[in-house]
Amino acid sequence: MSKNQRFTIRVYGFLLNENKQVLVSDEYLMGNDYTKISGGGLTFGESTHEALIREYMEELKQPISVKEHIYTTDFFVCSKFRPQTQLMAIYYLIETIGDYTFRTKTKLFDYDQGPDGLQSFRWVNLHDLNKQTLSFATDVAAAKALQKHLSVI
């Protein structure tokens, strides 16, 4: 392995509401619009659960609890934003602690200014999570695993 090749670990949480809709994040990154599952990067010294709890507090100001593991990337993925970096993504089913403290939108890419740029959140029906609605292959694979886990497909 070349000294320029690296790994990054990302942690994401599937938050479902009472209507079996999943919270997604619409984000404007590096000149493009993306729809993804909420979460972010693991920092050195954190557990995956700690990272996910931190990410939800940073992005949504929402306390969560991590319930169960749903999926870990099982195919090679090169980071879209960092060439020479292999991505490993871990997905959990989560729930909020208390009532929702965040605002959601109904329109695609109806942005607010977030901590890292333009971002908004929407609810999407669980059975509608696929490669047409999600921008990243890891999210699509994880959504299929969640659908199977919850017997939606």
C-alpha positions in Angstrom: 0.0 0.0 0.0 1.3 3.4 -0.9 1.9 5.8 1.9 -0.7 8.1 0.4 -3.5 5.6 0.7 -5.6 5.9 3.8 -8.8 4.8 5.4 -11.7 6.8 6.8 -14.4 5.4 9.1 -17.8 7.0 8.9 -20.8 6.3 11.2 -24.4 6.9 10.3 -27.8 6.6 12.0 -31.1 5.5 10.7 -33.7 7.5 12.5 -37.3 6.4 11.8 -40.4 8.2 12.7 -43.8 6.7 13.6 -44.7 6.6 9.9 -41.7 4.4 9.0 -40.0 7.3 7.3 -36.2 7.8 7.6 -34.6 11.1 8.2 -32.2 12.1 5.4 -29.9 15.0 5.1 -29.8 17.1 1.9 -26.4 18.8 1.7 -24.5 21.1 -0.7 -20.9 19.9 -0.8 -18.1 20.9 -3.1 -20.4 22.4 -5.7 -23.0 19.5 -5.8 -26.2 18.5 -4.1 -26.3 15.2 -2.2 -28.9 13.3 -0.2 -27.5 11.0 2.5 -28.1 9.4 5.8 -27.1 11.6 8.7 -23.8 10.9 10.5 -20.1 11.7 10.0 -16.6 10.8 10.7 -15.1 8.9 13.5 -12.3 10.8 15.3 -9.4 9.1 17.0 -10.3 7.9 20.4 -14.0 7.7 19.9 -16.2 4.6 19.8 -18.6 4.4 16.9 -21.5 5.0 19.2 -19.8 8.1 20.7 -19.1 9.5 17.2 -22.7 9.0 16.1 -24.1 10.7 19.3 -21.7 13.6 18.7 -22.6 13.9 15.0 -26.3 14.1 15.8 -25.7 16.8 18.5 -23.5 18.8 16.1 -25.8 18.6 13.0 -29.3 18.4 14.6 -28.8 19.4 18.3 -30.6 16.2 19.0 -29.7 13.7 21.7 -30.0 10.1 20.5 -29.4 6.6 21.7 -27.9 3.9 19.5 -30.1 0.8 19.3 -28.6 -1.8 17.0 -26.1 -2.3 14.2 -27.7 -2.6 10.8 -24.8 -2.7 8.2 -21.1 -2.2 7.7 -19.7 -1.6 4.2 -18.7 -4.9 2.7 -17.3 -3.7 -0.7 -14.5 -1.3 -1.7 -15.5 2.4 -1.7 -13.1 5.2 -2.6 -14.0 8.4 -0.8 -15.8 10.8 -3.2 -14.1 13.8 -1.5 -10.6 12.4 -0.7 -8.9 10.5 -3.5 -6.6 7.7 -2.2 -8.9 7.2 0.8 -10.9 4.0 1.3 -14.2 4.5 3.0 -15.6 2.2 5.7 -19.2 3.1 6.7 -21.1 1.7 9.7 -24.8 2.1 10.1 -27.0 1.9 13.2 -30.7 2.1 14.0 -31.1 5.0 16.4 -33.8 6.8 18.3 -34.1 10.2 19.8 -34.0 10.9 23.5 -37.0 13.0 24.1 -39.0 14.9 21.4 -37.5 16.0 18.1 -35.6 19.2 18.5 -34.8 19.7 14.8 -36.7 21.2 11.9 -37.5 19.2 8.7 -38.4 20.3 5.2 -40.6 18.8 2.6 -38.8 20.0 -0.5 -35.6 18.5 -1.9 -32.5 20.7 -1.3 -34.4 23.4 0.6 -31.3 24.5 2.5 -30.6 26.2 5.7 -27.1 27.2 6.8 -25.7 24.2 8.8 -22.5 23.9 10.9 -20.5 22.8 7.8 -22.4 24.6 5.1 -25.8 24.3 3.4 -28.0 21.5 4.8 -31.6 20.5 5.4 -33.4 17.5 6.7 -36.4 15.6 5.3 -38.4 12.5 6.1 -38.4 9.8 3.3 -40.5 6.7 3.2 -38.4 3.7 4.1 -39.4 1.8 1.0 -38.4 4.8 -1.2 -34.7 4.7 0.0 -32.9 3.6 -3.1 -30.3 4.7 -5.7 -32.7 7.3 -7.0 -33.1 9.0 -3.7 -29.7 8.5 -2.0 -26.5 9.8 -3.5 -24.0 7.4 -2.1 -23.6 3.6 -2.8 -22.9 2.8 0.9 -26.2 4.5 1.9 -28.1 2.5 -0.7 -26.6 -0.8 0.5 -27.3 0.1 4.1 -30.9 1.1 3.3 -31.5 -2.3 1.6 -30.1 -4.0 4.8 -32.5 -1.9 6.9 -35.5 -2.7 4.7 -34.6 -6.4 4.9 -34.1 -6.1 8.7 -37.5 -4.4 9.1 -39.1 -6.8 6.5 -40.1 -3.9 4.1 -38.8 -5.5 0.9 
